[in-house]
Amino acid sequence: MGLLAKLKKKKVLRVIDVEQASGQKTKNVLYNDIDSYIMLVEEGEEDFAILSSLDGFLQFYGVNNQFVCEVRINLPNNDFCTFSIINKAKEHLVERIQLTTPYGNFTPRECEVVSLELLRTVVREYYENTNAEEFLKNIPCMETTKETKRCMGLIK
C-alpha cells in the first residue's frame, strides 16, 4: 500500500477552539478534553459551547440529555451553509416545542432535540472529519441554510 493510500485512511483531528457563554475562549482543545466542555452545558453551568475550526463551527445548547446542535460550514466563495443535527427517529416531527434550560426557553423543532449520546457522536465526527461532505454523511442532519440566512437578514 502506498504512502498516500495510508494517509487517506488515517484519521486527522481538526484544530478546535471552544467558546463558552461565559465568554471563556480556549484555543486548540484536544478531543480528549472536549467532554468537560460538553458536561458544563449538560449540567447547566454554561448556556452553550461553540467549537470553531478553520472551515466553520459546531455549536450546541441544552441540558439534561436534551440538546440542540447546529453546524455552519464556510464555503470557499465567502458564502456558508448551515445544518441542524436531528434525531433520525423523529425527523418527521417538525413542530416547534418548548425546551427549557437554566438560561431560558427555546423553541426548536422536535426533531432537532437530540440526546447527549448523539451530541458526543457528532462532536467526535466533527473532530475526525476535516472534509465537510464526509462529516455530513456520517451524522443525521437537515440543511437549514435558507432559514439561517433569513434570520440573519441576508435573504428575504
Secondary structure as UniProt FT lines:
FT   HELIX           3..9
FT   STRAND          17..20
FT   TURN            21..22
FT   STRAND          25..26
FT   HELIX           31..33
FT   HELIX           34..42
FT   TURN            43..44
FT   STRAND          48..53
FT   TURN            54..55
FT   STRAND          56..63
FT   TURN            64..65
FT   STRAND          66..74
FT   TURN            76..77
FT   STRAND          80..85
FT   HELIX           88..90
FT   TURN            91..92
FT   STRAND          99..101
FT   TURN            102..103
FT   STRAND          104..106
FT   HELIX           110..112
FT   HELIX           116..128
FT   HELIX           132..137
FT   STRAND          141..143
FT   HELIX           145..151
FT   TURN            152..153
//
